[in-house]
């Protein structure tokens, strides 16, 4: 499937302070996706909003389930929606 979609992914676990955002940005850019990643105010939660081809978004989600070597992901929640074209690239938000 190569249709365009948008996904919001909430990642729980040991995911702050372990280069999770940089890892996510790197993987998303390799996949040609747009959007952003940010830490949420709640400890141990990272939010990812990404857009692009659905199969590439699914690949990104599989990377998020693993995380970088120093992370420990305990739960991943996804919410799919329509593609909006709102993002020009993929970035880390602070």
N, C-alpha and C positions, 0 to 999 in steps of 0.2 A: 504494500500500500504506500503510495507516495503523495497522498493528499495533504494539504496544509492544515495544521492544527495548533492549538495553544494548550499548554499544560501548566498547572501550578503544582509544585511538589514541595511537601513539607517533610523535612528529614529530621529525625529525632535520634539522640544518642550523644556520644562523645564526638561532637562535630564542630565545636568552636575552639579556636586556638590551635588547630591541628592542620592548617592550610587547606581546609575543606573548600573554602570559597575560591581560592586560586586553582585548586584541582578542578572544580566545577567549571570555572571560566575556561580553562585550558581544553577540557573535553568538549564543551559546547562549541567553542570556536573551531575545533578540529572537525566537528560535525556540521559546521555551517549554520548553526542556530543563532537566534537573536533572543535577547531578554536580559535577565539579571539574576544575581544571587546575593543574598544578604543574611546576616545574623538577625534573628528576632530577639527582642528584649528578654524573652524567657531563655534562661540558660539551656544549652544542649538542644537548640532548635535552629535550623537553617531553612530559609524559604528560597525556592527557585521558581522563577517564571520564565518559561522558554517557549519560543515559537519556531515553526519550520515544518519540514516534512515529518509526518507522523512516525514513520519507521525510524528516523533519526532521533526523534524525541524518545521513543521507546528504548533506543540504545543508550541515550543519556540517562534515563531512569535506571537502567541496569548498572551503569557506572556509579550512580548515586547510591545504589544499594550496597555497593562495595566500599566506596569512599577511598581516600588515600590511605597508605599503610598505617598512619598514626591514628586514624579515626576508628570509631566503633559505632556503626549504625545499628540502631535497635528497631526502628520502624520508619516506613516510608509511606506517606499518604499522597495520592495523586487525584487531581481534579481536572478533567479535560474540558475544554471549551472551544469556541470558534476562533479561528485565526483572525487577528486584528491588524497585523502589520505595524504595530505601534513602536517597534524597536528598530534602531538602525544597526545595532551590533550587540555584542554580549558584554556585560560589565559587572563589576563588583560594586554594590551599593553599600554605603556606610551609614 
